[in-house]
Amino acid sequence: MTDPRTGPIGADPRTPAGDDPSTGGFAVVELFTSQGCSSCPPAEEVLSEIERDARTRGRPVYALGFHVDYWDYLGWPDPFGDGTYSARQEAYARAFGSGRLYTPQMVVNGAVEFIGSDRRRAAEAIASALTGPAGTPLALSVGDADGGRRVRVEYQAGRLPEPATLNLAVVERDLASDVAAGENAGRTLRQDNVVRAFTSTGLAVKRGWAELAVPPDLDPRRASVVGYVQSDRDKAVVGAAAVDLAG
């Protein structure tokens, strides 16, 4: 989908359609959201646009929807919510020096944050990231570790910052939820690249593996593994890759 003011999400508004200004850069786009937040559905539409544009155009843009749990008290427990994702957002708040949590919040490459429904800011941040330098090389491969209940991810990374963390997420596209209570009561919410499983591991070596426990209702035909290397010092994301789960 195209925003009439900015062009495709991730494109530089000054660049003609079809021209690729990227020089090896990449963009990891993390959205902190909740089905219990009435301001979040527009931001989730933006994330879906980002995901579709990246997949269609083959761009190294990696979208992840982290559903926090701190709005559950409003009456609708988000089925994708997890306290681990709330803690991840808290870590960003400390790194940015803001100390505040809000939804929808979008973070690009661990370095810039803004209101997640702001299409122009998203387009500008992604375009800037894509014109940045090439990141740390990262290769991923996946295998079924336990009858579909666990996913084994093997990774190989290039030059690493010290200290560094590898984040691995299983994301699922084309999900729909009928919300029965809370601020979005009566709505059917459609969401893409929802984080269904997540783990972080310290990177002491450039090659290794990790396992993620995935929910039993995960459809591997609509799922991918996104991996991204992050500096522990300033939260900057320095490399990323993705692979389809059923590829």
C-alpha positions in Angstrom: 0.0 0.0 0.0 1.2 3.5 -0.8 0.8 6.6 1.3 0.1 9.5 -1.1 2.5 11.8 0.7 5.5 9.6 1.0 5.4 6.8 -1.6 5.9 3.2 -0.5 6.9 2.8 3.1 10.7 2.7 3.3 11.2 4.7 0.1 12.9 8.1 0.2 10.1 10.6 -0.7 12.7 12.4 -3.0 13.6 9.3 -4.9 11.5 8.3 -8.0 9.6 5.1 -7.8 11.7 2.2 -9.0 15.1 3.8 -8.0 16.8 2.0 -5.2 19.0 4.4 -3.1 20.2 1.8 -0.7 23.9 1.2 -0.4 23.8 -2.0 1.6 22.0 -0.7 4.6 19.0 -2.4 6.4 16.2 -1.5 8.7 14.9 -3.5 11.7 11.5 -2.0 12.6 10.1 -2.9 16.0 6.6 -1.9 16.9 5.4 -2.0 20.5 1.7 -2.4 20.4 -1.3 -3.9 22.2 -4.8 -5.1 21.2 -6.0 -3.3 24.3 -4.9 0.1 23.0 -7.3 2.0 20.7 -4.4 4.0 19.2 -2.6 0.9 18.0 -4.6 -0.4 15.0 -3.4 2.5 12.7 0.2 1.7 13.6 -0.3 -2.0 12.9 -1.6 -1.0 9.5 1.7 0.9 9.0 3.7 -2.2 10.1 1.7 -4.3 7.6 2.5 -1.9 4.8 6.2 -2.0 5.7 6.2 -5.8 5.7 4.3 -6.1 2.4 6.5 -3.5 0.7 9.7 -5.1 1.9 8.6 -8.6 0.7 7.3 -7.3 -2.6 10.4 -5.2 -3.4 13.0 -7.6 -1.8 14.3 -4.9 0.5 16.2 -5.7 3.7 13.5 -4.3 6.0 12.5 -6.5 8.9 9.2 -5.7 10.7 8.4 -7.1 14.1 5.2 -6.5 16.2 5.9 -6.8 19.9 2.6 -7.0 21.9 3.1 -5.7 25.4 1.0 -6.8 28.3 0.6 -3.6 30.5 -2.7 -2.6 28.9 -4.3 -6.0 29.7 -6.0 -4.5 32.8 -8.3 -2.4 30.5 -10.4 -5.5 30.0 -8.8 -7.4 27.0 -5.8 -9.7 27.7 -3.9 -9.5 24.4 -3.4 -13.1 23.2 0.0 -12.2 21.8 1.0 -10.1 24.8 4.1 -11.0 26.8 5.8 -9.4 29.8 9.2 -10.1 28.1 8.2 -7.7 25.3 7.2 -5.0 27.9 10.6 -5.5 29.5 12.2 -5.0 26.1 10.4 -1.7 25.6 11.5 -0.7 29.1 15.1 -1.3 28.1 14.7 1.0 25.1 13.2 3.7 27.4 16.3 3.5 29.6 18.6 3.6 26.6 16.8 6.6 25.1 16.8 8.4 28.4 13.1 9.0 28.3 12.0 6.6 31.0 8.5 6.5 29.5 6.4 3.7 27.9 3.7 4.3 25.4 1.9 2.5 22.6 2.2 2.5 19.7 5.9 3.1 19.7 8.1 2.3 16.7 11.9 1.8 17.0 14.2 1.6 13.9 17.6 -0.1 14.2 17.5 0.5 17.9 18.4 4.1 17.4 15.4 6.2 16.6 11.9 6.1 18.1 8.6 7.8 17.3 4.8 7.2 17.4 4.2 4.1 15.4 1.3 5.4 13.3 3.4 8.2 11.9 3.8 7.1 8.2 6.1 10.0 7.3 8.5 9.4 10.2 8.5 5.7 9.5 9.3 6.3 5.8 12.1 8.7 6.6 13.7 6.5 9.3 13.6 3.4 7.0 15.0 5.3 4.0 17.8 6.7 6.2 18.6 3.3 7.5 18.7 1.8 4.0 21.2 4.4 2.8 23.5 3.6 5.7 26.5 1.4 5.6 26.2 -2.4 5.2 25.7 -4.1 8.5 27.4 -7.1 10.1 26.8 -10.1 7.8 24.4 -12.6 9.3 23.1 -15.9 7.9 20.3 -18.0 9.3 19.0 -21.5 8.7 16.1 -23.2 10.5 15.1 -26.7 11.4 12.4 -28.4 13.3 13.8 -29.4 16.7 10.8 -31.0 18.4 7.9 -32.0 16.2 7.0 -28.4 15.4 7.0 -27.2 19.0 10.5 -25.9 18.9 12.5 -24.3 16.1 16.2 -24.6 15.9 18.0 -21.7 14.3 21.6 -21.9 13.2 23.5 -18.7 12.7 26.7 -17.4 11.4 27.8 -13.8 11.9 30.6 -11.6 10.6 32.4 -8.9 12.6 30.8 -8.2 15.9 30.6 -5.3 18.3 31.7 -6.0 21.8 29.6 -6.9 23.7 26.8 -8.0 21.4 23.5 -9.8 21.5 21.7 -11.9 18.9 17.9 -11.5 19.0 15.8 -14.2 17.3 12.1 -13.8 16.7 9.5 -16.0 15.0 7.0 -13.7 13.4 3.6 -14.7 11.9 1.7 -12.8 9.1 -2.0 -12.5 8.3 -3.5 -12.9 11.8 -7.0 -11.9 12.8 -8.4 -11.4 16.3 -12.0 -10.7 17.2 -11.7 -8.3 20.2 -14.6 -8.8 22.7 -13.7 -6.2 25.4 -11.5 -3.3 26.2 -10.9 -0.2 24.0 -11.1 -2.1 20.7 -14.2 -4.1 21.7 -16.3 -5.3 18.7 -13.4 -4.9 16.2 -11.6 -7.5 14.2 -7.9 -6.7 14.2 -5.7 -7.9 11.4 -2.0 -7.9 12.1 1.2 -8.9 10.4 4.6 -10.0 11.6 3.4 -10.5 15.1 6.2 -11.8 17.4 5.1 -15.3 18.5 8.4 -16.4 20.0 11.5 -14.5 21.0 14.9 -15.2 22.5 18.2 -13.2 23.0 21.6 -14.8 23.4 25.0 -13.3 24.0 27.3 -13.5 21.0 30.7 -14.7 22.2 31.3 -16.6 18.9 30.4 -16.0 15.3 28.7 -19.3 14.7 26.2 -21.2 16.8 22.6 -22.2 17.3 19.6 -21.5 19.5 16.1 -22.9 20.0 12.8 -21.1 20.3 9.6 -22.6 21.7 6.7 -21.8 19.4 3.0 -21.9 20.1 1.0 -24.9 18.9 -1.2 -22.7 16.7 1.6 -21.2 14.7 1.2 -21.7 11.0 4.7 -22.2 9.6 3.5 -21.3 6.1 2.9 -17.7 7.3 5.9 -17.5 9.6 9.5 -16.3 9.4 12.5 -16.1 11.6 14.1 -12.7 12.0 17.5 -12.4 13.5 19.3 -9.2 14.4 22.6 -8.4 16.1 22.5 -5.6 18.6 25.2 -3.7 20.5 24.8 -4.1 24.3 26.3 -0.7 24.8 23.8 1.6 23.0 21.2 -0.8 21.6 22.2 0.0 18.0 21.3 -2.8 15.6 24.3 -3.6 13.5 23.1 -6.5 11.3 20.0 -8.4 10.4 18.6 -11.3 8.3 15.4 -13.3 7.9 14.4 -16.7 6.6 10.9 -18.1 6.0 10.1 -20.9 8.4 8.6 -23.2 5.8 11.0 -22.3 3.1 
